[in-house]
Amino acid sequence: TWELGIHSYLTYLRDRLLLAKELLSESGSVFVQISDENLHHVREIGDEIFAVSNFVAIVAFRKTTGQSGDYLPDTNDYLVWYAKDVKKAKFRVLHQERAGYDWVNYDFVADSSGHHRKMSKVERAAPEAVVASGGRIYRRSPLTSASSSEATLMPVEFAGRTFEPGKGGWKTNAVGFKRLERANRLEHYGVTLSFRRYVGDFPFFPYSNAWTDTASGGYGADKVYVVQTNEKVIERCLLMTTDPGDLVLDPTCGSGTSAFVAEKWGRRWITCDTSRVSVTLAKQRLMT
């Protein structure tokens, strides 16, 4: 029975991915949500239809905060992401805000008197107090790069010393160094030249392929279907790969979450389902 069931599901999935490939624009992407039980089958079918070269990522996202099991609790689902053509695929980087002051290696401070120094243990334990007293927390960020060009291999004069970039070259050129020096951003320790990256410079960082904040919201609320996807998950996929006015297709309408999110963010959408109940529920949700 299990073998017949999985064969039927994979045939169903294969048909829809073949259709998706036909319908996708050259810059389009397709996402398949799946549990870990059949994740490997989706990869096999996806690689066959879209080619391994057009595989983009597997995203693990939290579906629940806790679940019992014989071994490790199963709290994640997965998104398998393919592009029609990975070289032409539309992608918009999404960022999340850094939480509080728990930032790796941000353990220096420019105090209110203008001195730059290492933070004390007391200050590291209460960074809010440092900021409240007029201090600016920062880290010494490296200026060397793995790649190089002729414009980034020059020696740099700073604080009466000459610094060499090494094999990789610098991250900026001579003009960039002048700007860093004028902004009082350069700092050296030993033979290393670095720049001061302050906490407030850019308090965001890009999402990775692990989304741990998706168990809240839709999953905490009442659901029409057991497998109903959190709006936050679909929203993130949509914002990464489309622009306002683009067309989104969901061939498995369910409760209409994809259409709901697309409507919310100004995308055009098409959705369908073999179940009249599903279509009726989706209509009601979208109209109200």
Salt bridges, closest charged atoms under 4 A:
GLU26 OE2 - LYS84 NZ 3.64
GLU44 OE1 - HIS41 ND1 3.45
ASP47 OD2 - ARG43 NH2 3.20
GLU48 OE2 - ARG14 NH1 2.66
ASP74 OD2 - LYS63 NZ 3.60
ASP77 OD1 - LYS63 NZ 3.41
ASP107 OD2 - LYS118 NZ 3.47
ASP111 OD2 - ARG117 NE 3.35
GLU123 OE2 - ARG117 NH2 2.76
GLU187 OE2 - ARG140 NE 2.59
GLU187 OE1 - ARG196 NE 2.60
ASP201 OD2 - ARG185 NH1 2.81
ASP213 OD2 - ARG236 NH2 2.99
GLU231 OE2 - ARG285 NH2 3.02
GLU235 OE2 - LYS264 NZ 3.12
ASP243 OD2 - LYS90 NZ 3.20
ASP243 OD2 - ARG92 NH2 2.77
ASP246 OD2 - LYS90 NZ 2.75
